[in-house]
Amino acid sequence: MNAKDFLTLASQIGASGQPKALPKLDSPALWPVVLDLAVEHRVAPLLSEALSHAPQLAVPSGIQQALWAQTLRSGATRLLCEATLAQVVSILRARQVEVIVLKGATVAHSLYPRPELRIYHDLDLLCRARDYPALYQALSENGYTDAGTLEMRGSHDKLAEKPSLSESHSVRGFYDPSGDMKLEVHFDALQLGLVDKNQQAFWRESRTLEVGGVEIRMLAPEHQFLHLALHAHRHCYSRLSWLIELDLLVRREYATMNWKPMMQTAREEGVGTAIRHALVTLRAMLDTPWPALPEPTLEERCLGLCYKALWPIEKTRSLNSHESHRLLHFLPDDADPRNVLYGLLLMGRRREKLQAVLRRHWPAR
């Protein structure tokens, strides 16, 4: 088996928690390639886990040591992240500010056999816009410092009003008191530049999970799938680990997830085609079960052809996809028109996006 197919299979086996047989590589000379790909795609701990149950494979000692080092590093980083997360959640709850934890700890503790198998280096939180002043003050008073924002309107400490109420605010970044850990504060779960139409449902249906001795909030499985699928889509399916955890989520929640309401939510948010393409990619890459979805709309059929050309499965399978952020980001304040037009054409809710652009030239009185 070639290096890329071997890594994909081994990563899926390592993430499943169920030991399975692994085929041999076409050549022992491919082991360094497998290692480099595993590090690049952040699945080294998963590969190490799969190989630990495959004693029949002659893995070079140098490769084993490198994988073990990656696993140890992942575990140490996870502990640092969890300690910081526990501190942040405690600080904010003391000010009556609730946040939803995105990706990272929630995925590591809810999907993987052991949390150290999921590599992550920072924290992502979803915050209600109205709570940001209290969040900023609480973190600042406890030694957290400014890590910047790309938003042209407002500042790091203040969310300025948007020309259009449908627009969301850009990410605010913080460093923890040590300066070693970055914390990103988001204001829309789907991170597409618009206020989530279903934001109240995202908060109302959120679940709780204990991490590091602290109870945190996470998205419900249906909303978690939307968030993770759009995250992978936004980054052009450029990392195998993102596909692995989507596969884990589908297999874990397949029988209990409300797939049709989930797809309805996706359509309301303007991302129905993106969700379908993510599922098609998962099916082709990892043989992920196909859920019972409603029939595709005319737009989803037509735009789906465009998606297949822009995000070809063959390139994703080759583990050689590269990111092109501007394809999906909607940044109406950006001087580069591509950061407006591509997002306007490739994703839904176009009327709201068009209004946001027009109000920059003809503000509402």
Residue pairs with C-beta under 8 A, 6 or more apart in sequence:
1 9
1 23
1 24
1 25
1 26
2 25
2 26
2 30
3 25
3 30
3 33
3 34
3 37
4 37
4 317
4 318
4 319
6 22
6 23
6 25
6 30
6 34
7 34
7 37
7 38
7 41
7 43
7 47
7 240
7 319
8 240
8 285
8 286
8 317
8 319
9 22
9 23
10 22
10 46
10 47
10 50
10 51
11 38
11 41
11 43
11 46
11 47
11 50
11 240
11 241
11 244
12 46
12 244
12 247
12 286
13 19
13 20
13 22
13 50
13 53
14 43
14 45
14 46
14 47
14 48
14 49
14 50
14 117
15 46
15 49
15 112
15 113
15 117
15 244
15 245
15 247
15 248
16 113
16 248
17 112
17 113
19 53
19 54
20 50
20 53
21 54
22 50
22 51
22 54
22 57
24 57
25 31
25 34
28 58
28 60
31 59
31 60
31 63
32 63
34 47
34 63
35 44
35 63
35 66
35 67
37 319
38 44
38 46
38 47
38 67
38 70
39 70
40 319
41 239
41 240
41 241
41 319
42 119
42 239
42 240
42 241
43 240
43 241
43 244
44 66
44 67
44 70
44 71
44 74
44 119
45 67
45 70
45 71
45 74
45 116
45 117
45 118
45 119
46 117
46 241
46 244
47 67
48 64
48 67
48 68
48 70
48 71
49 71
49 113
49 117
51 57
51 59
51 64
51 67
70 119
71 116
71 117
74 116
74 117
74 118
74 119
75 116
77 119
77 120
77 121
78 105
78 108
78 115
78 116
78 118
78 120
80 180
80 181
81 104
81 105
81 120
81 121
81 122
81 123
81 181
82 105
82 211
82 212
83 212
84 123
84 176
84 181
84 183
85 101
85 104
85 105
85 123
85 211
85 212
85 214
85 216
86 211
86 212
86 213
86 214
87 142
87 176
88 99
88 123
88 125
88 139
88 183
89 99
89 214
89 216
90 214
91 138
91 139
91 142
92 98
92 99
92 134
92 135
92 138
92 139
94 138
95 134
95 135
95 137
95 138
96 134
97 127
97 131
97 134
97 135
97 138
98 131
98 217
99 125
99 126
99 127
99 135
99 185
99 217
100 125
100 126
100 189
100 202
100 203
100 206
100 217
100 218
100 219
101 123
101 124
101 125
101 126
101 211
101 216
101 217
101 218
102 124
102 125
102 126
102 186
102 189
102 219
102 227
103 120
103 124
103 227
103 228
103 231
104 118
104 120
104 122
104 123
104 124
105 115
105 120
105 123
105 209
105 211
105 212
105 216
106 209
106 211
106 216
106 218
106 219
106 224
107 118
107 120
107 228
107 245
108 115
108 116
108 117
108 118
108 120
109 115
109 209
109 210
109 211
110 209
110 218
111 118
111 245
111 248
111 249
111 252
112 118
112 245
112 248
118 241
118 245
119 241
121 182
122 181
122 182
122 183
122 184
123 181
123 182
123 183
123 184
124 184
124 186
125 183
125 184
125 185
125 186
126 186
126 187
126 188
126 189
126 202
127 135
127 185
127 186
127 187
128 187
128 203
129 159
129 169
129 187
132 159
132 169
132 172
132 185
132 187
133 158
135 185
136 156
136 157
136 172
139 174
139 183
140 157
142 177
143 176
143 177
144 174
144 175
144 176
144 177
144 183
145 174
145 175
145 177
145 179
146 156
146 173
146 174
146 175
147 173
147 174
147 175
147 182
147 183
147 184
148 156
148 173
149 155
149 156
149 170
149 171
149 172
149 173
150 170
150 171
151 160
151 169
151 170
151 333
152 333
153 160
153 161
153 162
153 333
154 160
154 169
156 172
159 169
159 187
162 169
162 356
163 356
163 359
163 360
163 363
163 364
164 352
164 355
164 356
164 359
165 195
166 194
166 195
166 349
166 352
166 355
166 356
167 193
167 194
167 195
167 332
167 356
168 187
168 188
168 192
168 193
168 194
168 195
168 196
169 187
171 184
171 185
171 186
171 187
172 184
172 185
173 182
173 183
173 184
173 185
174 182
174 183
174 184
174 185
175 181
175 182
175 183
176 182
176 183
187 195
188 194
188 195
188 196
188 199
189 196
189 199
189 202
189 219
189 223
189 226
189 227
190 196
190 226
190 227
190 230
190 269
190 271
191 230
191 231
191 234
192 230
192 234
192 269
192 270
192 271
192 328
192 329
192 330
192 343
192 347
193 329
193 330
193 331
193 332
193 343
193 353
194 270
194 330
194 349
194 352
194 353
196 202
196 269
197 268
197 269
197 349
198 223
198 265
198 268
198 269
201 223
201 265
202 219
202 220
202 223
205 220
205 222
205 223
206 217
206 218
206 219
206 220
206 223
207 217
207 218
207 219
207 220
208 215
208 216
208 217
208 218
209 215
209 216
209 217
209 218
210 216
218 224
219 227
221 249
221 253
221 256
221 257
222 257
222 258
222 259
222 261
222 262
222 265
223 262
223 265
224 249
225 246
225 249
225 250
225 253
225 257
225 262
226 262
226 265
226 266
226 269
226 271
226 275
228 242
228 245
228 246
228 249
229 246
229 274
229 275
229 278
229 279
230 271
230 274
230 275
230 278
231 242
232 239
232 242
232 243
232 246
232 278
233 274
233 277
233 278
233 311
233 328
234 325
234 328
234 329
235 242
235 323
235 325
236 311
236 321
236 322
236 323
236 324
236 327
237 243
237 281
237 311
237 316
237 321
238 321
238 322
238 323
240 319
243 281
243 282
243 285
243 286
243 316
244 286
246 278
246 282
246 288
247 282
247 286
247 288
250 257
250 282
250 288
250 289
250 291
251 288
251 289
254 289
254 291
257 291
259 291
259 292
259 293
260 292
260 293
260 294
262 275
263 272
263 275
263 293
263 294
264 294
266 272
266 274
266 275
267 297
267 348
269 348
269 349
270 347
270 348
270 349
270 350
271 347
271 348
272 296
272 297
272 299
272 300
272 348
273 299
273 300
273 303
273 304
273 307
273 348
274 307
274 328
274 347
276 293
276 296
276 300
276 304
277 304
277 307
277 308
277 311
279 288
279 290
279 291
279 293
280 313
281 311
281 313
281 316
282 288
283 290
284 313
284 317
285 313
285 316
285 317
296 304
299 348
303 346
306 346
310 327
310 346
311 321
315 321
326 336
326 338
326 339
326 342
326 343
327 342
327 343
327 346
328 342
328 343
328 346
328 347
329 339
329 343
330 339
330 340
330 343
330 344
330 347
330 353
330 356
331 339
331 340
331 343
332 340
332 353
332 356
332 357
332 360
333 360
334 340
340 353
340 357
343 353
344 350
344 353
344 354
344 357
